């Protein structure tokens, strides 16, 4: 789970960086384009290929060194995000498979470890998924351990109580089964 959280955080960082680079590209492009084309570029902001196609129509923009540098960074970042996404989804697959195996599934359900969704580029789903990682697993684990320790302690107390009762009953039976011993003050008959 911690590895998945780390990978998810790395994906978020990559997506934020992509958004920043796209914003910088739009700022540069705004000097070269009319308002309508800038709107097209903003719509294409999340798709590097579309941004490149829009820029093709404006040779001056395409020749701008800063624009080229930012586009190269954006392309590298897109490849990095793709690799992170694949790694994340592979880790989620391994986690979900392990989480759903027996007997792990019994403990996972008790500790409220839910199935993790694969990475989806839909921003709304991504934000919801980020919220599911905000819980602290150590707290749930500690509560489970505390509850288990109490249950074990209660069972141990009950077992000790039953054992003591059994020993007491056995002792009473043994005492009642013993023949009475003569008292030392009474004379004993040797013929008996």
C-alpha positions in Angstrom: 0.0 0.0 0.0 2.8 2.4 0.8 4.5 1.7 -2.6 1.2 2.4 -4.3 0.8 5.7 -2.4 4.3 6.7 -3.4 3.7 5.9 -7.1 0.3 7.7 -7.0 2.1 10.8 -5.6 4.7 10.6 -8.3 1.9 10.5 -10.9 0.3 13.5 -9.4 3.6 15.4 -9.5 4.0 14.5 -13.2 0.5 15.6 -14.0 1.0 18.9 -12.2 4.3 19.5 -14.0 2.6 18.7 -17.3 -0.1 21.3 -16.5 2.6 23.9 -15.7 4.5 23.2 -18.9 1.3 23.4 -21.0 0.6 26.8 -19.3 4.0 28.1 -20.3 3.5 26.9 -23.9 0.2 28.7 -24.1 1.8 31.9 -22.8 4.4 31.7 -25.5 1.9 30.8 -28.2 -0.4 33.7 -27.2 2.0 36.1 -28.8 1.8 34.3 -32.1 -1.8 33.5 -32.5 -5.2 35.1 -32.6 -7.7 34.5 -29.8 -9.4 31.6 -31.6 -6.2 29.6 -32.1 -5.2 30.2 -28.5 -8.6 28.7 -27.5 -7.8 25.7 -29.6 -4.4 25.3 -27.9 -6.0 25.5 -24.5 -8.4 22.8 -25.5 -5.5 20.7 -26.7 -3.5 21.4 -23.4 -3.8 17.8 -22.2 -2.7 16.3 -25.5 0.8 17.0 -26.6 0.1 15.7 -30.1 -2.8 18.1 -30.6 -0.7 21.0 -29.3 2.0 20.2 -31.9 -0.7 20.1 -34.7 -2.0 23.5 -33.7 1.6 24.9 -33.6 2.2 23.5 -37.2 -0.1 26.2 -38.5 2.2 28.9 -37.1 5.8 28.6 -38.4 7.1 31.5 -36.2 5.8 29.7 -33.1 7.3 26.4 -34.2 10.7 28.1 -34.7 10.7 29.8 -31.3 13.6 28.2 -29.2 11.7 28.5 -25.9 8.7 26.8 -27.4 10.8 24.0 -28.8 12.5 23.5 -25.4 9.2 23.4 -23.6 7.7 21.0 -26.1 10.7 18.7 -25.7 10.3 18.8 -21.9 6.6 18.1 -22.3 7.2 15.2 -24.6 9.8 13.7 -22.1 7.3 14.3 -19.3 4.5 12.5 -21.2 6.8 9.5 -21.7 7.6 9.6 -18.0 4.0 9.8 -17.0 3.2 6.9 -19.2 6.0 4.8 -17.6 4.8 5.8 -14.1 1.2 4.9 -15.0 2.3 1.5 -16.2 4.4 0.9 -13.0 1.5 2.1 -10.9 -1.1 -0.1 -12.6 1.3 -3.1 -12.3 1.7 -2.5 -8.6 -2.0 -2.1 -8.1 -2.5 -5.4 -9.9 -0.1 -7.1 -7.6 -1.6 -5.5 -4.5 -5.2 -6.4 -5.5 -4.2 -10.0 -6.3 -2.5 -10.4 -3.0 -5.3 -8.6 -1.1 -7.9 -10.9 -2.6 -6.0 -14.1 -1.9 -7.0 -16.4 1.0 -6.5 -15.9 4.0 -5.2 -12.3 3.4 -8.7 -11.2 2.2 -10.1 -11.9 5.7 -7.6 -9.7 7.4 -7.8 -7.0 4.6 -11.5 -6.8 5.0 -11.3 -6.6 8.8 -8.7 -3.7 8.5 -10.7 -2.0 5.7 -8.1 -2.4 3.1 -10.1 -1.9 -0.1 -9.4 -2.8 -3.6 -7.4 -0.1 -5.4 -8.6 1.3 -8.7 -6.2 1.4 -11.7 -4.9 4.8 -12.8 -7.5 6.7 -14.9 -6.7 10.0 -16.5 -10.2 11.2 -15.8 -9.5 14.1 -13.3 -12.6 13.6 -11.2 -11.9 9.9 -10.7 -8.2 10.7 -10.0 -9.2 13.2 -7.3 -11.5 10.7 -5.7 -8.8 8.1 -5.8 -6.4 10.5 -4.1 -8.8 10.9 -1.3 -8.8 7.2 -0.6 -5.1 7.3 0.1 -5.5 9.9 2.8 -6.4 7.4 5.5 -3.7 6.2 8.0 -3.4 2.4 7.8 -1.3 2.3 11.0 -4.3 3.6 13.0 -6.6 0.9 11.6 -3.9 -1.8 12.3 -3.3 -0.5 15.8 -7.1 -0.7 16.5 -7.1 -4.3 15.2 -4.1 -5.3 17.3 -5.6 -3.7 20.4 -8.9 -5.4 19.8 -7.2 -8.7 19.2 -5.1 -8.4 22.3 -8.2 -7.7 24.4 -10.0 -10.7 22.9 -7.0 -12.9 23.6 -6.8 -11.5 27.1 -10.5 -12.2 27.7 -10.2 -15.7 26.4 -7.2 -16.4 28.5 -9.0 -15.1 31.6 -12.0 -17.4 30.8 -9.7 -20.4 30.3 -7.9 -19.8 33.6 -11.2 -19.5 35.4 -12.5 -22.8 33.9 -9.2 -24.5 34.7 -9.4 -23.3 38.3 -13.0 -24.4 38.6 -12.1 -27.8 37.2 -9.1 -28.2 39.6 -11.4 -27.2 42.5 -14.0 -29.7 41.5 -11.4 -32.5 41.1 -9.9 -31.7 44.4 -13.4 -31.8 46.1 -14.0 -35.2 44.5 -10.6 -36.6 45.6 -11.2 -35.3 49.1 -14.7 -36.9 49.3 -13.3 -40.2 48.0 -10.5 -40.6 50.6 -11.3 -42.9 53.6 -11.6 -41.2 56.9 -8.4 -41.2 58.9 -8.7 -42.2 62.5 -8.1 -39.5 65.1 -4.9 -39.8 67.0 -6.7 -39.5 70.4 -8.8 -42.6 70.0 -7.3 -46.0 70.8 -6.9 -48.2 67.8 -8.1 -51.7 67.8 -5.3 -53.9 66.6 -7.6 -56.7 65.6 -9.2 -54.7 62.9 
